[in-house]
Amino acid sequence: MQIIPDLEAGGAERTTVDIAAGLAEAGARALVATEGGRLVGELQANGGVWVPFPARSKNPVAMAFNARKLARLCRQEGVELLHARSRAPAWVALMAARVLGLPFVTTYHGSYSGKSSVKVLYNSVMARGDVVIANSRYTAGLIEAAHPVAAGRVKVIHRGTDLTQYQPDRVAPERVEALRKQWQTAPHQRIVLLAARLTAWKGQRVLIEAAHLLHDGQAHRDALADVVFILAGDPQGRDGYVRQLDKDVARLGLTDVVRRVGHCADMPAAFQAASVVVVPSTEPEAFGRVAVEAQAMGTPVIVSDLGAVPETVLSPPDVAPQQRTGWRVPAGDAPALAAAVAEVLLLGASARQSLTARARRHVESHFSLEYMVNETLGVYAALLAGRQRTPQG
């Protein structure tokens, strides 16, 4: 049984449904204890079982009551393992698992902040699993630094991407053409795409500065004259930041070069339309979904060498230049970003084709949905096999 506050939207929720589908396909009964949400229908369609449960409650008294309720449910349903994906329900699941002697798994879908002793204690439940799954090596390092007791029990399983949705030959040209028309880009123009919500740490201002350097610089001016920079993402109420972006664009004379286009609902087509995808985050991210999806679509990527995103991209000096699948640049370094964009846009056809083929193979080997599901089910199988060898099994 997996337990999560709700199944509305997000990486943790999506992964819950994906793992339930994998369990059902393997012949297991995949229960999810949650309050509900928009993904419940998909969960059930894929063979998962929704168990309505007040998993969002953070009230200590209610959580103690819920632990007893969850234990009863586990007995009734014959549950053999509990997997928690959020802190409040993790405390409930931990108590139930200890009462019943069940294996207990937790997953860190991101990092948890907290400096007070109370908050550190509250967060610590996620490090108390018999196996603690981290969605990246970066997240694993944060876990072990904050909770040394978890050392030896942390396993990195990167978030899986449904690569069937990100295949170049499955994106009809009409989808790409419609998107370019919506973005008001001419057929001959090449697109540098930053796809992220409009917030300062996503690095939009860094890309604008890089665009200025490329637009006004003498080097390769003619070769890069047809390039436009697209900022695709919702402001989510950050009106002050949006005004700052617009001021930057106007001040640097980039109104014909940099465009805000709002939310994009067809990301495979967006990546297909782009000549380069950039992820210039200035703060660490817990995973690199955009970089994975872009590589799957055969679009070169440039990422900040910060947080977990670099784990998704092979780049020198970690690999030889001929093994590269993308570029890493120092976070917040507009000149370095500009240089990398120019290098990508000036690639010859053969070099670009080899790069994109390597990138697709790379994400298929390490970041596919199938890989994530198999690795997670392997954790379950090992814990259940260990339980059967114990006296209580």
ROMAR-452679 format. One line per field, with one value per residue (C-alpha): residue number from 1; y, z, x. Coordinates in steps of 0.2 Angstrom, whole numbers, always signed. Layout:
resi: c(NUM	...)
north: c(Y	...)
up: c(Z	...)
east: c(X	...)
END
This chain:
resi: c(1	2	3	4	5	6	7	8	9	10	11	12	13	14	15	16	17	18	19	20	21	22	23	24	25	26	27	28	29	30	31	32	33	34	35	36	37	38	39	40	41	42	43	44	45	46	47	48	49	50	51	52	53	54	55	56	57	58	59	60	61	62	63	64	65	66	67	68	69	70	71	72	73	74	75	76	77	78	79	80	81	82	83	84	85	86	87	88	89	90	91	92	93	94	95	96	97	98	99	100	101	102	103	104	105	106	107	108	109	110	111	112	113	114	115	116	117	118	119	120	121	122	123	124	125	126	127	128	129	130	131	132	133	134	135	136	137	138	139	140	141	142	143	144	145	146	147	148	149	150	151	152	153	154	155	156	157	158	159	160	161	162	163	164	165	166	167	168	169	170	171	172	173	174	175	176	177	178	179	180	181	182	183	184	185	186	187	188	189	190	191	192	193	194	195	196	197	198	199	200	201	202	203	204	205	206	207	208	209	210	211	212	213	214	215	216	217	218	219	220	221	222	223	224	225	226	227	228	229	230	231	232	233	234	235	236	237	238	239	240	241	242	243	244	245	246	247	248	249	250	251	252	253	254	255	256	257	258	259	260	261	262	263	264	265	266	267	268	269	270	271	272	273	274	275	276	277	278	279	280	281	282	283	284	285	286	287	288	289	290	291	292	293	294	295	296	297	298	299	300	301	302	303	304	305	306	307	308	309	310	311	312	313	314	315	316	317	318	319	320	321	322	323	324	325	326	327	328	329	330	331	332	333	334	335	336	337	338	339	340	341	342	343	344	345	346	347	348	349	350	351	352	353	354	355	356	357	358	359	360	361	362	363	364	365	366	367	368	369	370	371	372	373	374	375	376	377	378	379	380	381	382	383	384	385	386	387	388	389	390	391	392	393)
north: c(+0	+17	+32	+50	+65	+67	+62	+80	+83	+83	+72	+62	+59	+54	+42	+35	+31	+24	+12	+6	+2	-7	-17	-22	-27	-38	-46	-38	-29	-11	+0	+18	+26	+45	+58	+57	+69	+71	+56	+43	+39	+35	+25	+14	+13	+6	-7	+2	+2	+18	+17	+33	+39	+55	+56	+75	+77	+85	+85	+74	+67	+63	+55	+44	+39	+37	+25	+13	+15	+11	-4	-11	-8	-16	-32	-32	-30	-41	-28	-34	-17	+1	+15	+33	+48	+63	+67	+68	+51	+44	+46	+37	+23	+21	+18	+6	-3	-5	-12	-25	-29	-23	-17	+2	+12	+31	+42	+59	+68	+83	+91	+97	+113	+115	+122	+121	+105	+102	+103	+92	+79	+80	+79	+64	+52	+51	+45	+31	+19	+2	+8	+27	+31	+47	+54	+59	+58	+76	+72	+57	+68	+80	+66	+58	+75	+79	+62	+52	+37	+34	+30	+13	+13	+26	+21	+32	+29	+44	+49	+40	+48	+40	+41	+35	+52	+60	+52	+64	+52	+53	+72	+77	+92	+101	+101	+110	+122	+127	+130	+141	+150	+153	+159	+171	+163	+162	+145	+150	+156	+145	+144	+144	+138	+140	+130	+134	+144	+162	+163	+171	+155	+147	+159	+168	+184	+174	+169	+187	+193	+179	+183	+201	+195	+185	+198	+212	+202	+202	+184	+173	+188	+183	+164	+168	+182	+170	+165	+169	+166	+159	+160	+147	+146	+154	+168	+160	+177	+184	+200	+210	+197	+197	+216	+215	+203	+214	+229	+219	+214	+232	+240	+228	+231	+213	+215	+207	+193	+187	+183	+177	+165	+159	+141	+127	+112	+102	+100	+87	+99	+113	+103	+97	+116	+121	+121	+122	+119	+128	+125	+139	+137	+148	+137	+118	+107	+90	+82	+87	+82	+96	+90	+72	+76	+87	+74	+61	+72	+74	+93	+98	+104	+116	+115	+124	+113	+114	+102	+86	+92	+89	+70	+69	+76	+68	+82	+84	+83	+68	+60	+62	+75	+62	+55	+71	+72	+90	+105	+111	+129	+137	+144	+162	+164	+173	+173	+154	+151	+162	+153	+136	+142	+148	+131	+121	+132	+131	+112	+104	+92	+76	+81	+86	+70	+60	+70	+68	+49	+48	+58	+47	+31	+39	+44	+27	+18	+28	+39	+29	+25	+6	+8	+17	+5	-10	-3	+1	-16	-23	-14	-21	-39	-38	-32	-45	-58	-53	-52	-70	-76	-68	-78	-67	-71)
up: c(+0	-5	+6	+0	+5	-12	-30	-38	-48	-46	-47	-31	-36	-54	-47	-35	-50	-61	-47	-44	-63	-62	-47	-55	-71	-61	-53	-37	-28	-28	-15	-13	+3	+0	+1	-18	-32	-51	-54	-45	-61	-69	-54	-56	-74	-73	-60	-44	-29	-21	-2	+4	+19	+28	+24	+23	+42	+52	+69	+81	+89	+72	+66	+81	+77	+58	+63	+71	+57	+44	+54	+53	+35	+32	+41	+32	+15	+18	+15	+15	+13	+17	+6	+11	+0	+11	+30	+39	+31	+34	+53	+52	+41	+52	+67	+58	+50	+67	+75	+61	+58	+40	+29	+28	+13	+11	-5	-5	-20	-15	+0	+16	+24	+43	+56	+72	+82	+80	+61	+60	+70	+59	+44	+51	+48	+29	+34	+45	+31	+30	+13	+9	-9	-16	-33	-36	-29	-24	-14	-6	-1	+8	+17	+23	+29	+38	+45	+47	+54	+36	+29	+21	+18	+5	-13	-28	-40	-52	-57	-72	-88	-100	-115	-127	-125	-130	-146	-161	-174	-163	-164	-180	-189	-188	-169	-170	-184	-173	-158	-168	-175	-158	-153	-168	-174	-193	-201	-203	-185	-172	-155	-138	-126	-107	-101	-83	-72	-71	-54	-51	-47	-64	-72	-84	-81	-84	-101	-105	-101	-112	-126	-125	-126	-141	-150	-147	-148	-164	-164	-174	-176	-194	-189	-174	-182	-184	-166	-154	-136	-129	-110	-109	-92	-80	-69	-55	-48	-48	-57	-50	-57	-74	-74	-71	-85	-97	-91	-94	-111	-116	-108	-117	-134	-135	-138	-155	-149	-132	-130	-115	-122	-106	-102	-115	-115	-128	-122	-134	-148	-139	-138	-156	-161	-151	-157	-139	-122	-107	-89	-81	-63	-50	-35	-34	-41	-34	-52	-70	-79	-93	-97	-98	-109	-120	-123	-126	-140	-148	-143	-136	-118	-107	-89	-73	-65	-49	-39	-47	-65	-70	-65	-81	-93	-98	-100	-99	-88	-82	-99	-115	-127	-139	-125	-122	-121	-116	-108	-90	-86	-69	-62	-64	-77	-92	-102	-100	-105	-120	-126	-124	-134	-148	-147	-149	-163	-173	-172	-189	-195	-191	-174	-169	-175	-165	-150	-150	-153	-138	-128	-132	-127	-111	-105	-111	-100	-84	-84	-92	-83	-85	-76	-61	-59	-60	-48	-36	-37	-34	-18	-13	-18	-8	+8	+7	+4	+19	+29	+25	+31	+48	+62	+61	+43)
east: c(+0	+6	+0	+0	-10	-20	-18	-21	-5	+14	+29	+25	+7	+12	+25	+12	+0	+15	+21	+3	+1	+18	+12	-4	+5	+16	+1	+1	-14	-9	-18	-16	-22	-27	-40	-43	-39	-40	-28	-39	-48	-31	-25	-41	-40	-22	-27	-23	-36	-41	-43	-51	-41	-38	-20	-18	-21	-6	-15	-6	-21	-29	-13	-13	-31	-26	-12	-24	-36	-22	-17	-35	-35	-19	-25	-41	-33	-18	-6	+12	+22	+19	+26	+25	+28	+24	+29	+12	+6	+23	+21	+4	+12	+27	+16	+5	+20	+29	+13	+11	+29	+28	+42	+41	+48	+49	+52	+60	+53	+63	+72	+64	+69	+69	+81	+71	+73	+54	+54	+70	+61	+45	+56	+65	+51	+56	+73	+66	+61	+69	+73	+74	+72	+79	+74	+92	+110	+109	+93	+102	+117	+104	+96	+112	+119	+103	+99	+115	+105	+99	+116	+116	+97	+96	+94	+93	+80	+78	+60	+55	+48	+36	+47	+33	+26	+43	+48	+51	+42	+26	+25	+15	+23	+6	+8	+25	+18	+4	+15	+27	+12	+6	+23	+24	+41	+45	+49	+67	+70	+78	+72	+81	+68	+67	+51	+48	+36	+41	+51	+68	+77	+72	+85	+75	+85	+101	+95	+90	+107	+114	+103	+109	+127	+124	+113	+126	+142	+153	+157	+145	+133	+127	+126	+115	+104	+89	+88	+74	+73	+56	+51	+37	+29	+15	+19	+8	+4	+22	+17	+32	+44	+36	+37	+56	+58	+49	+60	+76	+70	+66	+81	+93	+84	+78	+59	+61	+72	+65	+46	+36	+23	+14	+10	+13	+2	+11	+29	+34	+30	+39	+55	+53	+51	+67	+85	+91	+83	+91	+88	+98	+92	+101	+95	+97	+83	+79	+77	+79	+63	+64	+82	+77	+62	+72	+85	+72	+66	+83	+85	+102	+101	+111	+109	+116	+129	+119	+108	+101	+99	+118	+114	+103	+116	+133	+146	+165	+175	+165	+165	+175	+168	+162	+151	+143	+124	+122	+131	+133	+137	+140	+124	+120	+135	+127	+143	+145	+127	+129	+145	+136	+121	+132	+142	+126	+118	+135	+135	+137	+123	+133	+139	+121	+114	+127	+123	+105	+106	+117	+106	+91	+100	+106	+88	+81	+95	+93	+77	+63	+47	+50	+67	+60	+46	+57	+70	+56	+48	+65	+66	+49	+54	+70	+61	+47	+60	+70	+54	+50	+67	+63	+54	+38	+37)
END
